[in-house]
Amino acid sequence: MAHAVVKVVERCENAQENNTLDLSECQLMHIPDAVYHLMRNTELKTCDLSCNVIKKIPPKFALKFNLITDLNLSHNQLSRIPDELADLNSLARLNISHNSFIVLPPVVFKMPKLRELDASNNAIIEIDTDEMVTSDCLELVDLKQNPLCRVFHRKLQNINVPFRIEVSEYDEDADW
């Protein structure tokens, strides 16, 4: 346990120099308050929280790290993200792959500068396509390896959006 704490503190200190916070593979169950305290005077541009066991991102994350352009939340246990992440006005890349999402979070379509969204390898069966068409900056939405039903598969193939949507081939025999 002490080793994990030292690892987090060291990575926060490194982030103060390069504006890139890498807390991947730190066995985090949540984002410790100490991280917000250690990073209070740092303008983070990149944050990597991948490969942990995080179940929830707190709303204050967007307030404390509002200049982030790249956020990696992959390989955690997330099933939703807070609406406050729409306040990440500079966020261009978001990776929520390899989590427990059943529905693609509508907040991703409210992020004003989001260009790339990786939501692959989740349990997404449903997407609000009405929300999807409102996004101005999106260039790519990766939905590969999700158990999208046939109806949504067809809907996504026929939807008229100015960005690329990547989905796996629909397989009627797939055992999701």
VOPAGU-2260 file (C-alpha; in pm, 1 decimal, decimal comma):
REM VOPAGU-2260
SITE   aa  ch    i         X         Y         Z
SITE  MET   A    0       0,0       0,0       0,0
SITE  ALA   A    1     274,3     246,8      94,5
SITE  HIS   A    2     450,0     172,0    -234,5
SITE  ALA   A    3     134,2     267,8    -426,7
SITE  VAL   A    4     106,9     598,1    -238,7
SITE  VAL   A    5     470,7     681,4    -311,9
SITE  LYS   A    6     412,1     599,2    -679,4
SITE  VAL   A    7     114,5     839,4    -698,6
SITE  VAL   A    8     306,0    1119,6    -524,7
SITE  GLU   A    9     608,0    1074,2    -754,5
SITE  ARG   A   10     387,1    1084,8   -1062,6
SITE  CYS   A   11     214,5    1400,2    -938,6
SITE  GLU   A   12     554,8    1562,3    -887,6
SITE  ASN   A   13     656,0    1464,1   -1243,6
SITE  ALA   A   14     331,4    1614,1   -1374,9
SITE  GLN   A   15     418,0    1947,1   -1218,0
SITE  GLU   A   16     713,7    1963,3   -1455,7
SITE  ASN   A   17     559,9    1831,5   -1779,5
SITE  ASN   A   18     183,0    1900,6   -1737,0
SITE  THR   A   19     112,5    1530,6   -1799,4
SITE  LEU   A   20     -33,5    1329,8   -1513,7
SITE  ASP   A   21      15,8     954,5   -1555,5
SITE  LEU   A   22    -162,5     761,7   -1283,1
SITE  SER   A   23    -204,5     448,7   -1491,1
SITE  GLU   A   24    -157,5     114,1   -1317,4
SITE  CYS   A   25    -161,8     265,6    -967,0
SITE  GLN   A   26    -434,9      36,5    -829,2
SITE  LEU   A   27    -660,7     338,2    -774,1
SITE  MET   A   28   -1021,8     277,0    -674,1
SITE  HIS   A   29   -1093,6     650,6    -696,6
SITE  ILE   A   30    -900,6     971,5    -750,2
SITE  PRO   A   31    -754,0    1061,7    -409,5
SITE  ASP   A   32    -813,6    1414,5    -278,0
SITE  ALA   A   33    -437,9    1439,7    -233,8
SITE  VAL   A   34    -399,7    1435,1    -613,9
SITE  TYR   A   35    -615,9    1745,7    -646,0
SITE  HIS   A   36    -412,9    1910,6    -369,8
SITE  LEU   A   37     -74,3    1819,8    -521,8
SITE  MET   A   38    -185,6    1935,4    -867,2
SITE  ARG   A   39    -357,6    2258,4    -755,7
SITE  ASN   A   40     -98,9    2488,6    -918,7
SITE  THR   A   41     -39,5    2277,1   -1229,4
SITE  GLU   A   42    -212,2    2333,0   -1562,4
SITE  LEU   A   43    -256,2    1972,4   -1671,9
SITE  LYS   A   44    -286,2    1903,0   -2043,0
SITE  THR   A   45    -293,3    1523,0   -2033,8
SITE  CYS   A   46    -428,9    1284,9   -1772,9
SITE  ASP   A   47    -395,4     905,9   -1787,0
SITE  LEU   A   48    -599,5     712,2   -1531,5
SITE  SER   A   49    -602,6     387,8   -1728,8
SITE  CYS   A   50    -558,0      38,7   -1589,4
SITE  ASN   A   51    -695,4     103,8   -1242,8
SITE  VAL   A   52   -1017,2      -8,1   -1072,3
SITE  ILE   A   53   -1191,2     329,7   -1071,6
SITE  LYS   A   54   -1571,5     307,7   -1061,2
SITE  LYS   A   55   -1654,6     677,0   -1051,0
SITE  ILE   A   56   -1511,3    1006,3   -1171,2
SITE  PRO   A   57   -1615,5    1284,9    -932,4
SITE  PRO   A   58   -1779,3    1601,6   -1070,9
SITE  LYS   A   59   -1496,8    1813,8    -925,5
SITE  PHE   A   60   -1252,2    1649,7   -1169,4
SITE  ALA   A   61   -1366,6    1886,7   -1446,3
SITE  LEU   A   62   -1337,9    2187,6   -1218,9
SITE  LYS   A   63    -987,5    2104,5   -1097,9
SITE  PHE   A   64    -845,5    1990,1   -1433,2
SITE  ASN   A   65   -1035,9    2210,4   -1677,7
SITE  LEU   A   66    -747,0    2257,1   -1925,8
SITE  ILE   A   67    -702,0    1889,2   -2011,9
SITE  THR   A   68    -688,6    1810,1   -2383,5
SITE  ASP   A   69    -636,3    1433,3   -2354,1
SITE  LEU   A   70    -805,2    1207,7   -2096,2
SITE  ASN   A   71    -754,4     831,1   -2078,1
SITE  LEU   A   72   -1001,7     646,9   -1855,0
SITE  SER   A   73    -964,1     309,1   -2025,8
SITE  HIS   A   74    -939,9     -24,0   -1845,4
SITE  ASN   A   75   -1135,0      73,6   -1534,4
SITE  GLN   A   76   -1479,2     -16,9   -1401,3
SITE  LEU   A   77   -1669,9     293,3   -1507,9
SITE  SER   A   78   -2033,3     269,7   -1610,5
SITE  ARG   A   79   -2097,5     643,1   -1628,8
SITE  ILE   A   80   -1918,9     974,8   -1623,9
SITE  PRO   A   81   -2047,6    1298,0   -1468,8
SITE  ASP   A   82   -2220,2    1564,2   -1676,7
SITE  GLU   A   83   -1965,9    1813,2   -1543,3
SITE  LEU   A   84   -1709,7    1667,4   -1785,8
SITE  ALA   A   85   -1886,0    1877,6   -2050,4
SITE  ASP   A   86   -1705,3    2168,2   -1881,9
SITE  LEU   A   87   -1370,9    2035,1   -2008,5
SITE  ASN   A   88   -1364,6    2301,1   -2278,4
SITE  SER   A   89   -1028,3    2195,7   -2422,9
SITE  LEU   A   90   -1074,9    1817,7   -2421,5
SITE  ALA   A   91    -996,2    1683,8   -2769,6
SITE  ARG   A   92    -942,0    1310,7   -2699,7
SITE  LEU   A   93   -1133,2    1088,7   -2458,3
SITE  ASN   A   94   -1068,8     718,2   -2412,2
SITE  ILE   A   95   -1335,9     529,9   -2215,8
SITE  SER   A   96   -1265,4     191,6   -2374,0
SITE  HIS   A   97   -1256,0    -132,8   -2174,4
SITE  ASN   A   98   -1501,9     -22,0   -1906,3
SITE  SER   A   99   -1857,9    -118,9   -1811,6
SITE  PHE   A  100   -2065,2     130,0   -2009,4
SITE  ILE   A  101   -2403,0      -1,7   -2124,9
SITE  VAL   A  102   -2511,2     329,1   -2277,1
SITE  LEU   A  103   -2277,5     574,3   -2446,0
SITE  PRO   A  104   -2276,5     870,5   -2203,1
SITE  PRO   A  105   -2464,2    1164,7   -2362,9
SITE  VAL   A  106   -2219,5    1408,7   -2200,5
SITE  VAL   A  107   -1956,3    1312,6   -2460,2
SITE  PHE   A  108   -2161,7    1491,1   -2725,7
SITE  LYS   A  109   -2167,5    1808,7   -2515,6
SITE  MET   A  110   -1790,4    1843,0   -2492,7
SITE  PRO   A  111   -1724,5    2145,2   -2713,5
SITE  LYS   A  112   -1381,9    2049,4   -2855,0
SITE  LEU   A  113   -1397,6    1668,0   -2844,1
SITE  ARG   A  114   -1257,7    1526,1   -3171,1
SITE  GLU   A  115   -1183,7    1161,7   -3086,1
SITE  LEU   A  116   -1386,6     930,8   -2866,4
SITE  ASP   A  117   -1278,1     572,4   -2804,5
SITE  ALA   A  118   -1565,5     379,9   -2644,1
SITE  SER   A  119   -1463,5      39,8   -2777,6
SITE  ASN   A  120   -1477,3    -280,8   -2575,3
SITE  ASN   A  121   -1760,6    -189,5   -2343,4
SITE  ALA   A  122   -2109,6    -335,2   -2307,9
SITE  ILE   A  123   -2278,6     -55,3   -2501,8
SITE  ILE   A  124   -2610,1    -165,0   -2645,4
SITE  GLU   A  125   -2764,8     176,4   -2695,8
SITE  ILE   A  126   -2671,0     521,9   -2822,5
SITE  ASP   A  127   -2877,6     838,7   -2830,7
SITE  THR   A  128   -2834,6     917,8   -3197,8
SITE  ASP   A  129   -3023,8    1246,9   -3158,0
SITE  GLU   A  130   -2752,4    1368,4   -2920,1
SITE  MET   A  131   -2485,1    1237,8   -3154,7
SITE  VAL   A  132   -2582,2    1464,7   -3443,9
SITE  THR   A  133   -2545,3    1777,6   -3227,1
SITE  SER   A  134   -2168,2    1742,6   -3190,3
SITE  ASP   A  135   -1971,1    2003,1   -3383,0
SITE  CYS   A  136   -1608,6    1893,1   -3353,0
SITE  LEU   A  137   -1615,4    1513,5   -3347,7
SITE  GLU   A  138   -1404,5    1342,6   -3611,8
SITE  LEU   A  139   -1406,7     983,2   -3486,0
SITE  VAL   A  140   -1623,2     770,9   -3256,4
SITE  ASP   A  141   -1488,0     418,7   -3202,0
SITE  LEU   A  142   -1761,2     177,4   -3092,7
SITE  LYS   A  143   -1592,2    -146,7   -3196,0
SITE  GLN   A  144   -1642,3    -456,1   -2979,9
SITE  ASN   A  145   -1971,4    -344,0   -2825,0
SITE  PRO   A  146   -2287,8    -557,5   -2833,7
SITE  LEU   A  147   -2491,9    -306,9   -3032,3
SITE  CYS   A  148   -2820,3    -461,2   -3137,4
SITE  ARG   A  149   -2918,3    -489,4   -3502,2
SITE  VAL   A  150   -3145,8    -182,5   -3482,7
SITE  PHE   A  151   -2864,2      42,8   -3361,1
SITE  HIS   A  152   -2621,1    -111,9   -3606,5
SITE  ARG   A  153   -2849,0     -12,1   -3892,7
SITE  LYS   A  154   -2918,7     326,4   -3739,5
SITE  LEU   A  155   -2548,2     402,9   -3710,2
SITE  GLN   A  156   -2484,1     297,6   -4068,6
SITE  ASN   A  157   -2760,1     526,9   -4195,0
SITE  ILE   A  158   -2706,1     824,7   -3967,9
SITE  ASN   A  159   -2584,8    1141,2   -4136,2
SITE  VAL   A  160   -2306,1    1285,2   -3921,6
SITE  PRO   A  161   -1992,2    1476,9   -4021,9
SITE  PHE   A  162   -1761,0    1229,7   -3844,5
SITE  ARG   A  163   -1649,8     869,4   -3878,0
SITE  ILE   A  164   -1817,6     601,9   -3667,0
SITE  GLU   A  165   -1632,9     273,2   -3635,4
SITE  VAL   A  166   -1830,1     -36,7   -3534,7
SITE  SER   A  167   -1756,4    -406,0   -3550,7
SITE  GLU   A  168   -1938,1    -611,7   -3809,7
SITE  TYR   A  169   -2278,8    -719,6   -3684,2
SITE  ASP   A  170   -2270,0   -1088,6   -3601,5
SITE  GLU   A  171   -2604,7   -1254,3   -3538,1
SITE  ASP   A  172   -2432,7   -1549,6   -3375,7
SITE  ALA   A  173   -2213,1   -1342,3   -3143,4
SITE  ASP   A  174   -2242,4   -1438,9   -2780,2
SITE  TRP   A  175   -2194,6   -1107,8   -2599,5
